[in-house]
Amino acid sequence: MSIADHSLETPATIPAVRVRAGSAEFDILTLDEALSFAQANPHPRGDYDGLIRRLQIATDPEDVIEAGNAFRWWAESNGIAVEPHA
């Protein structure tokens, strides 16, 4: 399934991750958002190419959760994950 096919369906939600790009913060809630953010903000730590592939091919619920967790790990590894404000 391509990312275009994903767009026609209900977006696949992932565990929420707040990330920083420069001085802006973003809440990432779907696979599409995670993929768009990662492609626009490549960072060297972690398996970046593997992350992109995971985000692109995740379709069943377990794969979606795993891809979301991989995105969180990648963001944390690169110091761009932000703790939510209380």
N, CA, C and O atoms as a GROMACS GRO file, in nm:
protein
  344
    1MET      N    1   0.086  -0.118   0.000
    1MET     CA    2   0.000   0.000   0.000
    1MET      C    3   0.089   0.123   0.000
    1MET      O    4   0.185   0.131   0.078
    2SER      N    5   0.060   0.217  -0.084
    2SER     CA    6   0.140   0.338  -0.092
    2SER      C    7   0.086   0.444   0.004
    2SER      O    8  -0.025   0.430   0.057
    3ILE      N    9   0.162   0.548   0.026
    3ILE     CA   10   0.118   0.657   0.113
    3ILE      C   11  -0.006   0.724   0.054
    3ILE      O   12  -0.090   0.773   0.129
    4ALA      N   13  -0.019   0.726  -0.078
    4ALA     CA   14  -0.138   0.784  -0.141
    4ALA      C   15  -0.262   0.701  -0.105
    4ALA      O   16  -0.368   0.757  -0.080
    5ASP      N   17  -0.247   0.569  -0.101
    5ASP     CA   18  -0.358   0.483  -0.062
    5ASP      C   19  -0.399   0.509   0.082
    5ASP      O   20  -0.517   0.509   0.116
    6HIS      N   21  -0.298   0.531   0.168
    6HIS     CA   22  -0.326   0.562   0.308
    6HIS      C   23  -0.412   0.687   0.320
    6HIS      O   24  -0.501   0.693   0.405
    7SER      N   25  -0.387   0.786   0.236
    7SER     CA   26  -0.457   0.914   0.244
    7SER      C   27  -0.605   0.900   0.217
    7SER      O   28  -0.684   0.982   0.264
    8LEU      N   29  -0.645   0.798   0.142
    8LEU     CA   30  -0.786   0.780   0.110
    8LEU      C   31  -0.863   0.716   0.224
    8LEU      O   32  -0.986   0.724   0.229
    9GLU      N   33  -0.792   0.653   0.315
    9GLU     CA   34  -0.853   0.586   0.428
    9GLU      C   35  -0.845   0.676   0.551
    9GLU      O   36  -0.785   0.784   0.548
   10THR      N   37  -0.905   0.629   0.659
   10THR     CA   38  -0.889   0.698   0.786
   10THR      C   39  -0.741   0.692   0.823
   10THR      O   40  -0.681   0.585   0.816
   11PRO      N   41  -0.681   0.804   0.863
   11PRO     CA   42  -0.540   0.802   0.897
   11PRO      C   43  -0.511   0.702   1.009
   11PRO      O   44  -0.586   0.692   1.105
   12ALA      N   45  -0.402   0.629   0.994
   12ALA     CA   46  -0.362   0.531   1.095
   12ALA      C   47  -0.301   0.606   1.213
   12ALA      O   48  -0.196   0.668   1.201
   13THR      N   49  -0.367   0.600   1.327
   13THR     CA   50  -0.318   0.671   1.445
   13THR      C   51  -0.208   0.592   1.514
   13THR      O   52  -0.209   0.469   1.514
   14ILE      N   53  -0.116   0.665   1.572
   14ILE     CA   54  -0.004   0.607   1.646
   14ILE      C   55  -0.005   0.669   1.785
   14ILE      O   56  -0.073   0.770   1.807
   15PRO      N   57   0.069   0.612   1.880
   15PRO     CA   58   0.083   0.678   2.009
   15PRO      C   59   0.141   0.819   1.988
   15PRO      O   60   0.242   0.834   1.920
   16ALA      N   61   0.077   0.919   2.044
   16ALA     CA   62   0.115   1.059   2.021
   16ALA      C   63   0.260   1.086   2.060
   16ALA      O   64   0.309   1.037   2.162
   17VAL      N   65   0.327   1.164   1.976
   17VAL     CA   66   0.465   1.207   2.000
   17VAL      C   67   0.472   1.356   1.970
   17VAL      O   68   0.430   1.399   1.862
   18ARG      N   69   0.524   1.433   2.063
   18ARG     CA   70   0.548   1.576   2.039
   18ARG      C   71   0.694   1.591   2.001
   18ARG      O   72   0.783   1.544   2.072
   19VAL      N   73   0.719   1.658   1.889
   19VAL     CA   74   0.855   1.677   1.839
   19VAL      C   75   0.882   1.824   1.812
   19VAL      O   76   0.791   1.906   1.799
   20ARG      N   77   1.010   1.855   1.804
   20ARG     CA   78   1.054   1.992   1.780
   20ARG      C   79   1.130   1.998   1.648
   20ARG      O   80   1.212   1.911   1.618
   21ALA      N   81   1.102   2.102   1.572
   21ALA     CA   82   1.180   2.134   1.452
   21ALA      C   83   1.213   2.282   1.464
   21ALA      O   84   1.127   2.368   1.445
   22GLY      N   85   1.338   2.312   1.495
   22GLY     CA   86   1.375   2.451   1.522
   22GLY      C   87   1.306   2.495   1.650
   22GLY      O   88   1.318   2.428   1.752
   23SER      N   89   1.234   2.607   1.645
   23SER     CA   90   1.163   2.656   1.764
   23SER      C   91   1.017   2.612   1.766
   23SER      O   92   0.945   2.642   1.862
   24ALA      N   93   0.972   2.542   1.663
   24ALA     CA   94   0.832   2.496   1.656
   24ALA      C   95   0.819   2.355   1.714
   24ALA      O   96   0.910   2.273   1.705
   25GLU      N   97   0.702   2.329   1.775
   25GLU     CA   98   0.671   2.197   1.827
   25GLU      C   99   0.547   2.145   1.755
   25GLU      O  100   0.455   2.222   1.724
   26PHE      N  101   0.546   2.015   1.728
   26PHE     CA  102   0.436   1.952   1.657
   26PHE      C  103   0.392   1.826   1.730
   26PHE      O  104   0.475   1.750   1.780
   27ASP      N  105   0.262   1.803   1.737
   27ASP     CA  106   0.208   1.678   1.788
   27ASP      C  107   0.189   1.586   1.669
   27ASP      O  108   0.114   1.618   1.576
   28ILE      N  109   0.255   1.473   1.670
   28ILE     CA  110   0.245   1.374   1.563
   28ILE      C  111   0.148   1.266   1.610
   28ILE      O  112   0.172   1.199   1.711
   29LEU      N  113   0.038   1.251   1.536
   29LEU     CA  114  -0.069   1.160   1.578
   29LEU      C  115  -0.097   1.048   1.480
   29LEU      O  116  -0.165   0.951   1.515
   30THR      N  117  -0.046   1.058   1.356
   30THR     CA  118  -0.075   0.957   1.254
   30THR      C  119   0.053   0.914   1.183
   30THR      O  120   0.156   0.981   1.191
   31LEU      N  121   0.044   0.801   1.115
   31LEU     CA  122   0.158   0.755   1.035
   31LEU      C  123   0.195   0.856   0.928
   31LEU      O  124   0.314   0.882   0.905
   32ASP      N  125   0.094   0.914   0.863
   32ASP     CA  126   0.122   1.013   0.758
   32ASP      C  127   0.198   1.133   0.814
   32ASP      O  128   0.292   1.182   0.751
   33GLU      N  129   0.157   1.180   0.932
   33GLU     CA  130   0.227   1.293   0.994
   33GLU      C  131   0.369   1.255   1.031
   33GLU      O  132   0.462   1.334   1.010
   34ALA      N  133   0.388   1.135   1.085
   34ALA     CA  134   0.522   1.090   1.122
   34ALA      C  135   0.612   1.080   0.999
   34ALA      O  136   0.727   1.122   1.001
   35LEU      N  137   0.558   1.023   0.893
   35LEU     CA  138   0.635   1.009   0.769
   35LEU      C  139   0.671   1.146   0.711
   35LEU      O  140   0.785   1.169   0.673
   36SER      N  141   0.574   1.235   0.704
   36SER     CA  142   0.600   1.370   0.651
   36SER      C  143   0.704   1.442   0.735
   36SER      O  144   0.795   1.505   0.681
   37PHE      N  145   0.692   1.434   0.868
   37PHE     CA  146   0.787   1.501   0.956
   37PHE      C  147   0.927   1.442   0.937
   37PHE      O  148   1.024   1.517   0.922
   38ALA      N  149   0.938   1.310   0.939
   38ALA     CA  150   1.070   1.246   0.927
   38ALA      C  151   1.135   1.278   0.793
   38ALA      O  152   1.256   1.302   0.787
   39GLN      N  153   1.057   1.281   0.686
   39GLN     CA  154   1.114   1.313   0.554
   39GLN      C  155   1.158   1.458   0.547
   39GLN      O  156   1.258   1.489   0.482
   40ALA      N  157   1.085   1.548   0.612
   40ALA     CA  158   1.120   1.690   0.609
   40ALA      C  159   1.232   1.725   0.707
   40ALA      O  160   1.296   1.829   0.694
   41ASN      N  161   1.254   1.637   0.806
   41ASN     CA  162   1.352   1.664   0.912
   41ASN      C  163   1.441   1.544   0.935
   41ASN      O  164   1.441   1.488   1.045
   42PRO      N  165   1.519   1.501   0.835
   42PRO     CA  166   1.604   1.383   0.855
   42PRO      C  167   1.710   1.411   0.961
   42PRO      O  168   1.771   1.518   0.963
   43HIS      N  169   1.732   1.314   1.047
   43HIS     CA  170   1.835   1.324   1.151
   43HIS      C  171   1.917   1.196   1.146
   43HIS      O  172   1.865   1.090   1.112
   44PRO      N  173   2.046   1.205   1.180
   44PRO     CA  174   2.138   1.094   1.157
   44PRO      C  175   2.129   0.976   1.255
   44PRO      O  176   2.164   0.864   1.218
   45ARG      N  177   2.083   0.998   1.376
   45ARG     CA  178   2.085   0.889   1.474
   45ARG      C  179   1.970   0.792   1.451
   45ARG      O  180   1.861   0.830   1.410
   46GLY      N  181   1.999   0.665   1.478
   46GLY     CA  182   1.898   0.563   1.457
   46GLY      C  183   1.899   0.517   1.312
   46GLY      O  184   1.975   0.568   1.230
   47ASP      N  185   1.815   0.423   1.282
   47ASP     CA  186   1.805   0.367   1.147
   47ASP      C  187   1.702   0.449   1.069
   47ASP      O  188   1.587   0.409   1.057
   48TYR      N  189   1.744   0.563   1.015
   48TYR     CA  190   1.654   0.654   0.946
   48TYR      C  191   1.585   0.586   0.828
   48TYR      O  192   1.463   0.596   0.813
   49ASP      N  193   1.662   0.518   0.743
   49ASP     CA  194   1.604   0.453   0.626
   49ASP      C  195   1.504   0.344   0.667
   49ASP      O  196   1.399   0.329   0.606
   50GLY      N  197   1.539   0.269   0.771
   50GLY     CA  198   1.448   0.167   0.823
   50GLY      C  199   1.320   0.228   0.878
   50GLY      O  200   1.212   0.174   0.860
   51LEU      N  201   1.334   0.342   0.945
   51LEU     CA  202   1.217   0.413   0.998
   51LEU      C  203   1.123   0.453   0.885
   51LEU      O  204   1.002   0.430   0.893
   52ILE      N  205   1.178   0.511   0.782
   52ILE     CA  206   1.096   0.555   0.668
   52ILE      C  207   1.022   0.435   0.608
   52ILE      O  208   0.902   0.443   0.582
   53ARG      N  209   1.093   0.325   0.588
   53ARG     CA  210   1.029   0.204   0.533
   53ARG      C  211   0.916   0.156   0.624
   53ARG      O  212   0.808   0.122   0.576
   54ARG      N  213   0.941   0.152   0.754
   54ARG     CA  214   0.839   0.107   0.850
   54ARG      C  215   0.715   0.194   0.843
   54ARG      O  216   0.602   0.144   0.843
   55LEU      N  217   0.735   0.325   0.838
   55LEU     CA  218   0.621   0.418   0.832
   55LEU      C  219   0.544   0.401   0.702
   55LEU      O  220   0.422   0.418   0.699
   56GLN      N  221   0.614   0.370   0.594
   56GLN     CA  222   0.550   0.356   0.463
   56GLN      C  223   0.469   0.227   0.450
   56GLN      O  224   0.365   0.226   0.384
   57ILE      N  225   0.514   0.119   0.513
   57ILE     CA  226   0.449  -0.010   0.487
   57ILE      C  227   0.357  -0.059   0.598
   57ILE      O  228   0.288  -0.159   0.579
   58ALA      N  229   0.353   0.009   0.712
   58ALA     CA  230   0.268  -0.038   0.823
   58ALA      C  231   0.121  -0.032   0.783
   58ALA      O  232   0.072   0.073   0.741
   59THR      N  233   0.052  -0.145   0.795
   59THR     CA  234  -0.089  -0.149   0.760
   59THR      C  235  -0.175  -0.209   0.869
   59THR      O  236  -0.282  -0.156   0.900
   60ASP      N  237  -0.132  -0.320   0.929
   60ASP     CA  238  -0.216  -0.379   1.033
   60ASP      C  239  -0.188  -0.311   1.167
   60ASP      O  240  -0.083  -0.248   1.183
   61PRO      N  241  -0.279  -0.323   1.263
   61PRO     CA  242  -0.267  -0.248   1.390
   61PRO      C  243  -0.133  -0.268   1.462
   61PRO      O  244  -0.078  -0.173   1.517
   62GLU      N  245  -0.082  -0.391   1.462
   62GLU     CA  246   0.046  -0.416   1.531
   62GLU      C  247   0.161  -0.343   1.462
   62GLU      O  248   0.247  -0.286   1.529
   63ASP      N  249   0.162  -0.345   1.328
   63ASP     CA  250   0.267  -0.276   1.253
   63ASP      C  251   0.259  -0.124   1.274
   63ASP      O  252   0.361  -0.057   1.283
   64VAL      N  253   0.137  -0.072   1.281
   64VAL     CA  254   0.118   0.072   1.302
   64VAL      C  255   0.174   0.113   1.438
   64VAL      O  256   0.244   0.214   1.448
   65ILE      N  257   0.144   0.035   1.541
   65ILE     CA  258   0.196   0.066   1.675
   65ILE      C  259   0.348   0.056   1.677
   65ILE      O  260   0.416   0.142   1.733
   66GLU      N  261   0.402  -0.048   1.615
   66GLU     CA  262   0.547  -0.064   1.609
   66GLU      C  263   0.613   0.051   1.533
   66GLU      O  264   0.718   0.100   1.574
   67ALA      N  265   0.552   0.094   1.423
   67ALA     CA  266   0.606   0.206   1.346
   67ALA      C  267   0.600   0.334   1.430
   67ALA      O  268   0.694   0.414   1.427
   68GLY      N  269   0.491   0.353   1.503
   68GLY     CA  270   0.481   0.469   1.592
   68GLY      C  271   0.587   0.467   1.700
   68GLY      O  272   0.646   0.570   1.731
   69ASN      N  273   0.611   0.350   1.757
   69ASN     CA  274   0.715   0.338   1.859
   69ASN      C  275   0.853   0.361   1.800
   69ASN      O  276   0.939   0.421   1.865
   70ALA      N  277   0.875   0.314   1.676
   70ALA     CA  278   1.003   0.339   1.609
   70ALA      C  279   1.023   0.488   1.585
   70ALA      O  280   1.134   0.539   1.599
   71PHE      N  281   0.915   0.559   1.548
   71PHE     CA  282   0.924   0.703   1.529
   71PHE      C  283   0.961   0.772   1.660
   71PHE      O  284   1.048   0.858   1.663
   72ARG      N  285   0.893   0.731   1.770
   72ARG     CA  286   0.925   0.790   1.902
   72ARG      C  287   1.071   0.766   1.938
   72ARG      O  288   1.140   0.857   1.982
   73TRP      N  289   1.120   0.642   1.919
   73TRP     CA  290   1.258   0.610   1.952
   73TRP      C  291   1.354   0.694   1.869
   73TRP      O  292   1.452   0.746   1.921
   74TRP      N  293   1.324   0.707   1.739
   74TRP     CA  294   1.409   0.788   1.650
   74TRP      C  295   1.411   0.933   1.698
   74TRP      O  296   1.518   0.994   1.703
   75ALA      N  297   1.294   0.990   1.732
   75ALA     CA  298   1.286   1.128   1.779
   75ALA      C  299   1.363   1.145   1.910
   75ALA      O  300   1.436   1.243   1.927
   76GLU      N  301   1.349   1.050   2.002
   76GLU     CA  302   1.422   1.058   2.128
   76GLU      C  303   1.572   1.046   2.105
   76GLU      O  304   1.650   1.118   2.167
   77SER      N  305   1.613   0.956   2.017
   77SER     CA  306   1.756   0.936   1.987
   77SER      C  307   1.820   1.061   1.930
   77SER      O  308   1.939   1.085   1.950
   78ASN      N  309   1.740   1.140   1.859
   78ASN     CA  310   1.792   1.262   1.796
   78ASN      C  311   1.765   1.388   1.877
   78ASN      O  312   1.793   1.499   1.831
   79GLY      N  313   1.711   1.372   1.998
   79GLY     CA  314   1.691   1.486   2.086
   79GLY      C  315   1.583   1.583   2.038
   79GLY      O  316   1.585   1.700   2.074
   80ILE      N  317   1.487   1.534   1.958
   80ILE     CA  318   1.381   1.622   1.909
   80ILE      C  319   1.244   1.588   1.968
   80ILE      O  320   1.145   1.654   1.937
   81ALA      N  321   1.237   1.484   2.052
   81ALA     CA  322   1.112   1.451   2.122
   81ALA      C  323   1.097   1.550   2.238
   81ALA      O  324   1.194   1.582   2.306
   82VAL      N  325   0.975   1.596   2.258
   82VAL     CA  326   0.948   1.694   2.362
   82VAL      C  327   0.843   1.635   2.456
   82VAL      O  328   0.744   1.578   2.411
   83GLU      N  329   0.865   1.649   2.585
   83GLU     CA  330   0.766   1.603   2.681
   83GLU      C  331   0.645   1.696   2.674
   83GLU      O  332   0.662   1.818   2.665
   84PRO      N  333   0.524   1.641   2.677
   84PRO     CA  334   0.405   1.727   2.674
   84PRO      C  335   0.402   1.820   2.795
   84PRO      O  336   0.446   1.784   2.904
   85HIS      N  337   0.350   1.939   2.774
   85HIS     CA  338   0.336   2.035   2.883
   85HIS      C  339   0.223   1.994   2.974
   85HIS      O  340   0.118   1.951   2.926
   86ALA      N  341   0.242   2.008   3.102
   86ALA     CA  342   0.138   1.971   3.199
   86ALA      C  343   0.032   2.079   3.210
   86ALA      O  344  -0.064   2.064   3.287
   0.00000   0.00000   0.00000
